[in-house]
């Protein structure tokens, strides 16, 4: 249950704090006073979407904070513990804030959490019902959802939906594979040619660079020999010229001069050693170059082979990639696609087997859902009729029609099962039950909605049920019955009800009045908890309008005494 609700900076509310009790809590007030703001605040705590438009003008943010008692909800406490969000002595503080820029944040037990965690934790624990939702009761999909909820069939229903979607996806994959059969044959031939052409070349990484180097060497043999011999002559001397000086000889002569000088100045000794080492290095380089030039030979056939190999690689580069690595990468991708095409028929056969298994599983799940709905319909009928009798419809008959639905071609059922669900009502004796959307007046619809809520909530205690003007279209004696049903619901749940009817307000254990004032040219919302005398005045106002007379006060006292005796 919610013990305390604090609202700041939301719509016309600057700051207000509400204290709720167990049982039935009602909120009343003039039309436009801001009762819906309390409803919106609770919706934010339950994970509803927030927007910057809800932030009070001039405020940095709107915030809603509530203290929940969790001692009657061990499943919730266990889930909180799994998330590391433990209540403090069975008191759980939940906060939601919406900044003026629209950013929304949430905290549970003082820890920042994703806003989605609110819906995950409080779905099925905080339920907000509005007049709009009672109108939604006319839609078959809403009726099917309510029946499934009553029968504990939400998980089986989800299993059918998932099974249906998986089967459709499987069919789509099979259709794609079969439709592309001719294109696959053409693609297979093309890919096979590409893979063969690259494999035939027997490429190796780095080959282009090696071939280009070999081609340069083979194409310039004479120049390599001539230039090489000239360089050897300069380094080591020309044998054909007796008095020619070589670089090695000149360095050796320089080393001798430095040796003589180092006798006079010892600091030149290191420089002499460096020059001698250079002379030795020049002689070694000359010898290596002489061996290289001696080994350079003309080989026209090898040059032709290198040119042909480079031409082959160039053709592959123009098709498949700039480098050998890129060409080989293209080949691997083509081979992978080719393998997928070759095994496509096997994949179709595999998908056919998968489809059969999924179809069988969906049949089983749909059959189980149908049986569950039939049981839920039989159980729901007397429960709703009993609640309708309590709501002054003593002759009403309620039925749930389950009609087979035509499944899509080739599928065992639709995404929500094998049958449609429709609620039927006969409000008066002798009437034949007819679809709710055709026979229910506004007041009857409100009562059927409340009867369903009563029936659906008998087996799940400990919820927070919020009703926004569920009393639309009713009044007088029927309103008194509605108050009794809400009080009955409040025996197992905490019920918060926004109402305009004094009969319902009198049924509550806690009565809050929402007020709107103007201060400094701006609207301000406030919520006041009413003491017994103030409560009489408020119920009298609700019963008699703006003019409160002694007669309306007596009527208010009588309503309160009547509910106190029950």
C-alpha positions as CSV (number, residue, x, y, z in Angstrom):
1,X,0.0,0.0,0.0
2,X,1.0,3.6,-0.4
3,X,1.4,5.4,2.9
4,X,2.6,8.8,1.7
5,X,2.5,10.6,-1.7
6,X,4.5,13.8,-2.2
7,X,4.0,15.9,-5.4
8,X,6.2,18.9,-6.3
9,X,6.2,21.1,-9.4
10,X,3.6,19.0,-11.3
11,X,1.0,21.0,-13.3
12,X,-0.6,23.5,-10.9
13,X,0.8,21.8,-7.8
14,X,3.7,23.6,-6.2
15,X,4.1,21.1,-3.3
16,X,1.6,18.8,-1.6
17,X,1.8,15.7,0.6
18,X,-0.9,13.1,0.9
19,X,-1.3,10.4,3.4
20,X,-3.3,7.3,2.5
21,X,-4.6,4.5,4.6
22,X,-5.5,0.9,4.1
23,X,-8.9,0.3,2.6
24,X,-10.9,2.8,0.5
25,X,-9.5,6.3,0.1
26,X,-11.5,8.9,-1.9
27,X,-10.5,12.2,-3.5
28,X,-13.2,14.7,-4.2
29,X,-13.3,18.3,-5.2
30,X,-14.8,20.8,-7.6
31,X,-14.5,20.0,-11.3
32,X,-11.1,21.4,-12.5
33,X,-9.6,21.4,-9.1
34,X,-6.8,19.1,-10.2
35,X,-7.9,15.6,-9.0
36,X,-6.4,14.2,-12.2
37,X,-3.0,15.5,-11.2
38,X,-3.0,12.9,-8.3
39,X,-3.9,10.2,-10.9
40,X,-1.1,11.4,-13.2
41,X,1.4,11.3,-10.3
42,X,0.5,7.7,-9.5
43,X,0.8,6.8,-13.1
44,X,4.3,8.3,-13.2
45,X,5.3,6.1,-10.3
46,X,3.9,3.1,-12.2
47,X,6.2,3.8,-15.1
48,X,4.0,5.9,-17.4
49,X,5.6,8.2,-19.9
50,X,6.4,11.7,-18.7
51,X,6.8,15.0,-20.6
52,X,8.2,18.4,-20.0
53,X,4.7,19.8,-20.5
54,X,3.7,18.5,-17.1
55,X,6.4,20.5,-15.3
56,X,4.9,23.5,-13.5
57,X,5.9,26.8,-15.1
58,X,8.9,28.2,-13.3
59,X,10.0,24.9,-11.7
60,X,13.2,23.2,-12.6
61,X,11.5,19.8,-12.4
62,X,8.4,17.9,-11.4
63,X,8.8,15.2,-8.9
64,X,6.6,12.5,-7.4
65,X,7.7,10.5,-4.3
66,X,5.8,7.7,-2.5
67,X,6.4,5.6,0.5
68,X,5.1,2.0,0.0
69,X,4.5,-0.6,2.6
70,X,5.8,-3.9,1.3
71,X,5.3,-6.3,4.2
72,X,2.3,-7.9,2.5
73,X,4.2,-8.4,-0.8
74,X,6.9,-11.0,-0.2
75,X,7.2,-11.5,-4.0
76,X,7.9,-7.8,-4.6
77,X,10.5,-7.8,-1.8
78,X,12.2,-10.9,-3.3
79,X,12.3,-9.2,-6.7
80,X,13.7,-6.0,-5.1
81,X,16.4,-8.0,-3.3
82,X,17.4,-9.6,-6.6
83,X,18.0,-6.1,-8.0
84,X,19.8,-4.9,-4.9
85,X,16.9,-2.6,-3.9
86,X,15.9,-3.6,-0.4
87,X,13.2,-1.7,1.5
88,X,14.1,-0.2,4.9
89,X,12.0,-2.1,7.4
90,X,9.3,-2.9,4.8
91,X,9.1,0.8,3.7
92,X,10.1,1.4,0.1
93,X,10.7,4.9,-1.2
94,X,10.1,5.4,-4.9
95,X,10.8,8.7,-6.7
96,X,10.2,9.9,-10.2
97,X,11.4,13.3,-11.5
98,X,10.9,15.0,-14.9
99,X,13.2,17.9,-15.7
100,X,12.0,21.0,-17.5
101,X,13.9,19.8,-20.6
102,X,11.9,16.5,-20.6
103,X,14.6,14.2,-19.1
104,X,13.0,11.6,-16.8
105,X,14.7,9.8,-14.0
106,X,13.7,7.3,-11.3
107,X,14.9,6.2,-7.9
108,X,14.0,3.1,-5.9
109,X,15.2,2.7,-2.3
110,X,17.5,5.7,-2.9
111,X,19.2,4.1,-6.0
112,X,19.0,5.5,-9.5
113,X,17.3,3.0,-11.8
114,X,16.0,3.0,-15.4
115,X,12.4,4.4,-15.6
116,X,11.5,1.0,-17.2
117,X,12.2,-0.6,-13.8
118,X,9.1,1.1,-12.4
119,X,6.8,-0.6,-14.9
120,X,8.6,-3.9,-14.4
121,X,8.3,-3.9,-10.6
122,X,4.8,-2.3,-10.3
123,X,3.0,-3.8,-13.2
124,X,0.2,-5.9,-11.7
125,X,0.7,-4.1,-8.3
126,X,-0.5,-0.6,-9.2
127,X,-3.6,-0.6,-11.5
128,X,-5.1,2.6,-12.7
129,X,-8.6,2.4,-14.2
130,X,-10.3,5.4,-15.8
131,X,-13.6,6.2,-17.5
132,X,-11.7,5.9,-20.7
133,X,-10.8,2.3,-19.8
134,X,-14.4,1.4,-19.1
135,X,-15.2,2.5,-22.7
136,X,-12.3,0.4,-23.9
137,X,-14.2,-2.5,-22.4
138,X,-16.4,-2.5,-25.5
139,X,-13.5,-3.6,-27.6
140,X,-13.1,-7.4,-28.2
141,X,-9.4,-7.2,-27.6
142,X,-9.9,-5.7,-24.2
143,X,-12.4,-8.4,-23.3
144,X,-10.0,-11.1,-24.4
145,X,-7.2,-9.6,-22.3
146,X,-9.5,-9.4,-19.2
147,X,-10.6,-13.0,-19.6
148,X,-7.0,-14.2,-20.0
149,X,-6.0,-12.2,-16.9
150,X,-8.8,-13.7,-14.9
151,X,-7.8,-17.2,-16.0
152,X,-4.1,-16.7,-15.3
153,X,-3.5,-17.2,-19.0
154,X,-1.2,-14.2,-19.8
155,X,1.9,-16.5,-20.1
156,X,0.1,-19.1,-22.3
157,X,-1.3,-16.3,-24.4
158,X,2.3,-14.9,-24.8
159,X,3.5,-18.3,-25.7
160,X,0.9,-18.6,-28.5
161,X,1.8,-15.1,-29.8
162,X,5.5,-15.9,-29.9
163,X,4.9,-19.3,-31.4
164,X,2.8,-17.7,-34.1
165,X,5.4,-15.0,-34.9
166,X,8.2,-17.7,-35.0
167,X,6.1,-19.8,-37.4
168,X,5.4,-16.8,-39.7
169,X,9.1,-15.9,-39.7
170,X,10.0,-19.5,-40.6
171,X,7.5,-19.5,-43.5
172,X,9.1,-16.2,-44.7
173,X,12.6,-17.7,-44.8
174,X,11.3,-20.8,-46.6
175,X,9.5,-18.7,-49.2
176,X,12.5,-16.6,-49.8
177,X,14.8,-19.6,-50.3
178,X,12.3,-21.2,-52.7
179,X,11.5,-18.0,-54.7
180,X,15.2,-17.4,-55.3
181,X,16.0,-20.8,-56.6
182,X,16.6,-19.7,-60.3
183,X,18.6,-16.7,-59.2
184,X,20.7,-19.0,-56.9
185,X,21.6,-21.2,-59.9
186,X,22.9,-18.2,-61.9
187,X,24.7,-16.8,-58.9
188,X,26.2,-20.2,-58.1
189,X,27.8,-20.4,-61.6
190,X,29.2,-16.9,-61.4
191,X,30.6,-17.4,-57.9
192,X,32.1,-20.8,-58.9
193,X,33.9,-19.1,-61.8
194,X,35.3,-16.3,-59.6
195,X,36.6,-18.8,-57.0
196,X,38.1,-21.0,-59.7
197,X,39.8,-18.0,-61.4
198,X,41.4,-16.9,-58.1
199,X,42.4,-20.4,-57.0
200,X,43.9,-21.0,-60.5
201,X,46.3,-18.1,-60.0
202,X,47.7,-19.6,-56.8
203,X,48.5,-16.2,-55.3
204,X,50.7,-15.6,-52.3
205,X,51.0,-12.5,-50.1
206,X,53.8,-10.2,-51.1
207,X,54.1,-11.7,-54.5
208,X,53.5,-8.5,-56.5
209,X,56.4,-6.7,-54.8
210,X,58.8,-9.7,-55.5
211,X,57.7,-9.9,-59.1
212,X,58.1,-6.1,-59.7
213,X,61.7,-6.3,-58.2
214,X,62.6,-9.3,-60.4
215,X,61.2,-7.5,-63.6
216,X,63.3,-4.4,-62.9
217,X,66.5,-6.5,-62.4
218,X,65.9,-8.6,-65.6
219,X,65.0,-5.7,-67.8
220,X,68.2,-3.7,-67.0
221,X,71.0,-6.3,-66.9
222,X,73.5,-4.3,-69.1
223,X,73.0,-1.1,-67.0
224,X,73.4,-3.0,-63.8
225,X,76.7,-4.5,-65.0
226,X,78.1,-1.2,-66.3
227,X,77.1,1.0,-63.4
228,X,78.2,-1.7,-61.0
229,X,81.7,-2.0,-62.5
230,X,82.1,1.7,-62.5
231,X,81.2,1.9,-58.8
232,X,83.7,-1.0,-58.1
233,X,86.4,0.9,-59.9
234,X,85.8,4.0,-57.8
235,X,85.7,2.1,-54.6
236,X,88.6,-0.3,-55.1
237,X,90.4,0.9,-58.2
238,X,90.3,0.2,-61.9
239,X,92.7,-2.7,-62.8
240,X,93.1,-1.4,-66.3
241,X,94.5,2.0,-65.0
242,X,97.8,1.5,-63.0
243,X,98.0,4.9,-61.3
244,X,94.2,5.3,-60.7
245,X,93.3,6.2,-57.1
246,X,90.4,4.5,-55.4
247,X,88.3,5.6,-52.5
248,X,89.8,2.8,-50.4
249,X,93.4,3.9,-51.2
250,X,92.6,7.6,-50.5
251,X,91.0,6.6,-47.1
252,X,94.1,4.5,-46.3
253,X,96.4,7.4,-47.1
254,X,94.3,9.7,-44.9
255,X,94.5,7.2,-42.0
256,X,98.3,7.2,-42.3
257,X,98.5,11.0,-42.1
258,X,96.2,10.9,-39.0
259,X,98.4,8.3,-37.5
260,X,101.4,10.6,-37.8
261,X,99.4,13.5,-36.3
262,X,98.1,11.4,-33.4
263,X,101.7,11.1,-32.2
264,X,101.6,14.9,-31.7
265,X,98.0,15.1,-30.5
266,X,96.6,12.0,-28.9
267,X,93.0,13.2,-29.3
268,X,93.3,12.4,-33.1
269,X,93.8,8.7,-32.4
270,X,90.0,7.9,-32.3
271,X,89.5,9.8,-35.6
272,X,92.3,7.8,-37.2
273,X,90.6,4.6,-36.2
274,X,87.3,5.7,-37.6
275,X,88.9,6.5,-41.0
276,X,90.7,3.1,-41.0
277,X,87.4,1.4,-40.4
278,X,85.8,3.3,-43.2
279,X,88.6,2.2,-45.6
280,X,87.9,-1.4,-44.6
281,X,84.1,-1.0,-45.0
282,X,84.7,0.5,-48.5
283,X,86.9,-2.5,-49.6
284,X,84.2,-4.9,-48.3
285,X,81.4,-3.0,-50.1
286,X,83.5,-3.1,-53.3
287,X,84.0,-6.8,-53.0
288,X,80.3,-7.4,-52.5
289,X,79.4,-5.2,-55.5
290,X,81.9,-7.0,-57.7
291,X,80.3,-10.4,-56.8
292,X,76.8,-9.0,-57.6
293,X,77.8,-7.6,-61.0
294,X,79.5,-10.9,-61.8
295,X,76.3,-12.7,-61.0
296,X,73.9,-10.5,-63.1
297,X,72.9,-12.5,-66.2
298,X,70.5,-11.8,-69.0
299,X,67.5,-14.2,-68.9
300,X,64.8,-13.2,-71.5
301,X,62.7,-16.3,-70.8
302,X,62.5,-15.6,-67.0
303,X,61.7,-11.9,-67.8
304,X,58.8,-13.1,-70.1
305,X,57.5,-15.3,-67.3
306,X,57.6,-12.5,-64.8
307,X,55.7,-10.2,-67.2
308,X,53.1,-12.8,-67.8
309,X,52.6,-13.4,-64.1
310,X,52.2,-9.7,-63.4
311,X,49.6,-9.4,-66.3
312,X,47.6,-12.3,-64.7
313,X,47.7,-10.6,-61.3
314,X,46.8,-7.2,-62.8
315,X,43.7,-8.7,-64.3
316,X,42.7,-10.1,-60.9
317,X,43.4,-6.8,-59.3
318,X,41.1,-5.0,-61.7
319,X,38.2,-7.4,-60.7
320,X,38.7,-8.3,-57.1
321,X,41.0,-5.9,-55.2
322,X,44.1,-3.8,-55.2
323,X,46.3,-6.2,-53.3
324,X,46.8,-9.9,-53.1
325,X,45.3,-9.9,-49.6
326,X,42.2,-8.1,-50.9
327,X,41.8,-10.6,-53.8
328,X,42.2,-13.6,-51.4
329,X,39.6,-12.0,-49.1
330,X,37.2,-11.6,-52.0
331,X,37.7,-15.2,-52.8
332,X,36.9,-16.4,-49.2
333,X,33.7,-14.4,-49.2
334,X,32.6,-15.7,-52.5
335,X,33.4,-19.2,-51.4
336,X,31.3,-18.7,-48.3
337,X,28.3,-17.5,-50.3
338,X,28.8,-20.3,-52.8
339,X,28.7,-22.8,-49.9
340,X,25.5,-21.2,-48.6
341,X,23.9,-21.6,-52.1
342,X,25.0,-25.1,-52.5
343,X,23.5,-26.0,-49.1
344,X,20.3,-24.0,-49.7
345,X,18.3,-27.1,-50.5
346,X,19.5,-28.7,-47.3
347,X,18.5,-25.5,-45.5
348,X,15.0,-25.6,-47.0
349,X,14.6,-29.2,-45.8
350,X,15.9,-28.2,-42.4
351,X,13.5,-25.3,-42.2
352,X,10.6,-27.6,-43.3
353,X,11.4,-29.9,-40.3
354,X,11.7,-26.8,-38.0
355,X,8.3,-25.6,-39.3
356,X,6.6,-28.9,-38.6
357,X,8.0,-28.8,-35.0
358,X,6.9,-25.2,-34.5
359,X,3.5,-25.9,-35.9
360,X,3.0,-28.8,-33.6
361,X,4.1,-26.7,-30.6
362,X,1.8,-23.9,-31.6
363,X,-1.1,-26.3,-31.9
364,X,-0.5,-27.6,-28.5
365,X,-0.1,-24.1,-27.0
366,X,-3.3,-22.9,-28.7
367,X,-5.3,-25.9,-27.5
368,X,-4.1,-25.3,-23.9
369,X,-5.0,-21.6,-24.2
370,X,-8.5,-22.5,-25.6
371,X,-9.1,-24.9,-22.7
372,X,-7.9,-22.3,-20.2
373,X,-10.3,-19.7,-21.7
374,X,-13.2,-22.1,-21.5
375,X,-12.5,-22.7,-17.8
376,X,-12.0,-19.0,-17.1
377,X,-15.3,-18.2,-18.9
378,X,-17.2,-20.7,-16.8
379,X,-15.7,-19.3,-13.6
380,X,-16.1,-15.6,-14.6
381,X,-19.8,-15.8,-15.3
382,X,-21.1,-16.4,-11.8
383,X,-18.6,-14.0,-10.3
384,X,-19.6,-11.1,-12.5
385,X,-23.3,-11.9,-12.1
386,X,-22.9,-11.8,-8.3
387,X,-21.1,-8.5,-8.5
388,X,-23.8,-7.1,-10.8
389,X,-26.5,-8.1,-8.4
390,X,-24.7,-6.1,-5.7
391,X,-24.7,-3.2,-8.2
392,X,-28.5,-3.2,-8.5
393,X,-28.7,-5.4,-11.6
394,X,-30.4,-8.4,-10.0
395,X,-31.7,-9.9,-13.2
396,X,-28.6,-9.4,-15.2
397,X,-27.1,-12.3,-17.0
398,X,-23.4,-12.3,-18.1
399,X,-21.9,-14.7,-20.5
400,X,-18.6,-15.0,-22.3
401,X,-18.9,-16.1,-26.0
402,X,-15.9,-18.0,-27.4
403,X,-16.3,-18.3,-31.2
404,X,-13.8,-20.1,-33.4
405,X,-11.6,-17.7,-35.5
406,X,-10.6,-18.6,-39.0
407,X,-6.8,-19.0,-38.9
408,X,-4.6,-17.6,-41.6
409,X,-3.9,-20.0,-44.5
410,X,-1.4,-22.7,-43.6
411,X,-1.4,-21.8,-39.9
412,X,-3.1,-23.5,-37.0
413,X,-4.4,-20.3,-35.3
414,X,-4.0,-16.5,-35.2
415,X,-1.6,-14.6,-33.0
416,X,-4.0,-14.5,-30.0
417,X,-5.3,-18.1,-30.3
418,X,-8.1,-20.0,-31.9
419,X,-11.2,-18.1,-30.7
420,X,-12.6,-14.6,-30.4
421,X,-13.8,-13.5,-26.9
422,X,-16.9,-11.4,-26.5
423,X,-18.7,-10.4,-23.3
424,X,-22.5,-10.7,-23.5
425,X,-25.0,-9.0,-21.2
426,X,-28.7,-9.2,-20.6
427,X,-29.5,-6.4,-18.2
428,X,-33.1,-7.3,-17.7
429,X,-35.1,-10.5,-17.2
430,X,-36.3,-12.0,-20.5
431,X,-33.6,-10.3,-22.5
432,X,-31.3,-12.5,-24.6
433,X,-27.6,-11.9,-23.9
434,X,-26.2,-9.6,-26.5
435,X,-22.7,-8.2,-27.1
436,X,-21.8,-5.6,-24.5
437,X,-21.1,-2.9,-27.1
438,X,-24.7,-3.1,-28.4
439,X,-26.7,-3.2,-25.1
440,X,-24.9,-1.4,-22.4
441,X,-25.8,2.2,-21.4
442,X,-23.2,4.4,-19.8
443,X,-24.4,3.5,-16.3
444,X,-24.6,-0.2,-17.1
445,X,-21.2,-0.2,-18.7
446,X,-19.7,1.4,-15.5
447,X,-21.3,-1.3,-13.4
448,X,-20.1,-4.1,-15.7
449,X,-16.6,-2.7,-15.6
450,X,-16.6,-2.5,-11.8
451,X,-18.1,-6.0,-11.6
452,X,-15.3,-7.3,-13.7
453,X,-12.7,-5.5,-11.6
454,X,-14.3,-7.0,-8.5
455,X,-14.3,-10.5,-10.0
456,X,-10.8,-10.2,-11.5
457,X,-9.2,-9.0,-8.2
458,X,-10.7,-11.5,-5.8
459,X,-7.7,-13.9,-6.1
460,X,-4.9,-11.3,-6.0
461,X,-4.7,-9.4,-2.7
462,X,-2.3,-6.5,-1.9
463,X,-2.7,-4.3,-5.0
464,X,-3.1,-0.6,-5.2
465,X,-6.3,0.0,-7.3
466,X,-6.9,3.5,-8.6
467,X,-10.3,4.4,-10.0
468,X,-10.9,7.7,-11.8
469,X,-14.6,8.6,-12.1
470,X,-15.6,4.9,-12.6
471,X,-19.1,6.1,-11.3
472,X,-19.9,7.9,-14.7
473,X,-23.5,7.6,-15.6
474,X,-24.8,6.4,-12.3
475,X,-26.3,7.9,-9.2
476,X,-28.7,7.5,-6.3
477,X,-29.2,4.0,-5.0
478,X,-26.8,2.5,-7.6
479,X,-24.1,4.9,-6.5
480,X,-24.6,3.5,-3.0
481,X,-24.1,0.0,-4.3
482,X,-20.9,1.1,-6.2
483,X,-19.6,2.4,-2.9
484,X,-20.2,-0.9,-1.3
485,X,-18.4,-2.8,-4.0
486,X,-15.4,-0.5,-3.8
487,X,-15.4,-1.0,0.0
488,X,-15.5,-4.7,-0.7
489,X,-12.5,-4.5,-3.0
490,X,-10.8,-2.4,-0.3
491,X,-10.9,-5.4,2.1
492,X,-8.1,-7.0,0.0
493,X,-6.6,-4.0,-1.7
494,X,-5.8,-0.4,-1.1
495,X,-8.3,1.5,-3.2
496,X,-7.9,5.1,-4.3
497,X,-11.0,6.5,-6.0
498,X,-11.7,9.9,-7.6
499,X,-15.4,10.5,-7.4
500,X,-18.2,13.2,-7.7
501,X,-20.8,11.1,-5.9
502,X,-21.5,11.6,-2.2
503,X,-22.6,7.9,-1.8
504,X,-19.2,6.7,-2.8
505,X,-17.4,9.3,-0.8
506,X,-19.3,8.3,2.3
507,X,-18.1,4.6,1.9
508,X,-14.4,5.6,2.3
509,X,-12.3,5.3,5.4
510,X,-10.1,8.1,4.3
511,X,-11.4,11.3,2.5
512,X,-9.1,13.8,0.8
513,X,-10.3,17.0,-0.9
514,X,-8.5,18.5,-3.8
515,X,-8.6,22.3,-3.9
516,X,-7.3,24.9,-6.3
517,X,-6.6,28.5,-5.2
518,X,-5.2,31.6,-6.9
519,X,-2.2,33.2,-5.3
520,X,-0.1,36.0,-6.8
521,X,-2.0,35.6,-10.1
522,X,-1.1,31.9,-10.4
523,X,-3.1,28.7,-9.8
524,X,-2.1,26.5,-6.9
525,X,-3.4,23.0,-6.2
526,X,-3.6,21.6,-2.7
527,X,-5.0,18.4,-1.1
528,X,-6.5,18.4,2.4
529,X,-7.3,15.4,4.5
530,X,-10.8,16.0,6.0
531,X,-11.7,15.5,9.6
532,X,-15.2,14.2,10.5
533,X,-16.8,17.7,10.5
534,X,-15.1,18.8,7.3
535,X,-16.1,15.6,5.7
536,X,-19.7,16.2,6.4
537,X,-19.5,19.6,4.8
538,X,-17.8,18.1,1.7
539,X,-20.3,15.3,1.3
540,X,-23.1,17.9,1.8
541,X,-21.6,20.0,-1.0
542,X,-21.4,17.0,-3.3
543,X,-25.0,16.2,-2.5
544,X,-26.5,19.7,-2.7
545,X,-24.2,21.8,-4.8
546,X,-22.8,25.2,-3.9
547,X,-25.6,25.9,-1.3
548,X,-25.0,23.7,1.7
549,X,-28.1,23.5,3.9
550,X,-28.9,21.8,7.1
551,X,-30.9,19.3,5.1
552,X,-27.8,18.4,3.0
553,X,-25.8,18.1,6.1
554,X,-28.3,15.7,7.6
555,X,-28.2,13.7,4.4
556,X,-24.4,13.6,4.6
557,X,-24.5,12.3,8.2
558,X,-27.0,9.7,7.3
559,X,-24.8,8.4,4.4
560,X,-21.8,8.2,6.8
561,X,-23.8,6.4,9.5
562,X,-25.2,4.0,6.9
563,X,-21.8,3.0,5.7
564,X,-20.4,2.8,9.2
565,X,-22.9,0.2,10.1
566,X,-21.9,-2.1,7.2
